[in-house]
Amino acid sequence: MSKMRGAIVVDEERCKGCNLCTVACPLNLLSLADKAVNKKGYQFVRQLAAEPCNGCASCAVVCPDGCITVYRKKEE
């Protein structure tokens, strides 16, 4: 049985830092960027670690602005 791996892409310029995705992530992989803001002055979300993401897309589902895209692929 193959496992699923995920990759998260955040549109940092559209992100308003609402923090909903960080709460929704079951693996606690997302965090607000420290000392960094986008052009609108908002702290944005970044993925802490790429490897453990399982591609569940909980973060993308709760994002009110659709700033997160999750890609999934089967691990062989």
C-alpha positions as CSV (number, residue, x, y, z in Angstrom):
1,M,0.0,0.0,0.0
2,S,1.4,3.4,-1.0
3,K,1.5,6.4,1.2
4,M,0.4,9.9,0.1
5,R,2.8,12.8,0.3
6,G,1.8,16.4,0.1
7,A,3.3,19.7,-0.8
8,I,1.8,23.0,0.2
9,V,2.1,26.3,-1.8
10,V,1.0,29.5,-0.1
11,D,0.4,32.6,-2.1
12,E,2.2,34.9,0.4
13,E,1.1,38.1,-1.2
14,R,-2.6,37.2,-0.8
15,C,-2.3,35.7,2.7
16,K,-3.7,37.9,5.5
17,G,-2.3,35.9,8.3
18,C,-5.7,34.9,9.8
19,N,-4.0,31.8,11.3
20,L,-7.0,29.5,10.5
21,C,-4.8,27.1,8.5
22,T,-2.2,26.7,11.3
23,V,-5.0,25.6,13.7
24,A,-6.5,23.2,11.1
25,C,-3.2,21.4,10.2
26,P,-3.3,18.1,12.1
27,L,0.5,17.8,11.8
28,N,1.3,21.4,12.9
29,L,3.3,22.2,9.8
30,L,2.3,25.8,9.3
31,S,3.3,28.9,11.1
32,L,3.2,32.7,10.6
33,A,6.4,34.0,9.2
34,D,8.6,35.7,11.9
35,K,9.5,39.3,11.1
36,A,8.3,39.1,7.5
37,V,5.3,40.8,6.0
38,N,3.9,40.9,2.5
39,K,3.3,44.0,0.4
40,K,0.0,44.7,2.2
41,G,1.7,44.6,5.6
42,Y,0.3,41.2,6.7
43,Q,2.3,38.4,8.3
44,F,1.9,35.4,6.1
45,V,1.9,31.7,6.6
46,R,4.8,29.5,5.8
47,Q,5.3,25.7,5.9
48,L,7.7,24.7,8.6
49,A,8.8,21.3,7.2
50,A,8.1,19.8,3.8
51,E,8.6,16.1,4.5
52,P,5.9,15.2,7.0
53,C,3.0,16.8,5.0
54,N,0.4,14.1,4.2
55,G,-1.6,16.1,1.7
56,C,-4.8,16.2,3.7
57,A,-5.6,19.7,2.5
58,S,-7.3,20.8,5.7
59,C,-5.3,24.0,5.5
60,A,-6.6,24.8,2.0
61,V,-10.2,24.0,2.9
62,V,-10.3,26.5,5.8
63,C,-8.4,29.3,4.1
64,P,-11.0,32.1,3.5
65,D,-9.0,33.7,0.7
66,G,-8.0,30.6,-1.2
67,C,-4.3,31.3,-0.7
68,I,-3.2,27.7,-0.2
69,T,-2.8,25.0,-2.9
70,V,-2.0,21.4,-1.9
71,Y,-0.4,19.0,-4.3
72,R,-0.5,15.3,-3.6
73,K,1.5,12.4,-5.0
74,K,1.7,8.7,-4.2
75,E,5.0,7.6,-2.6
76,E,6.4,4.4,-4.0
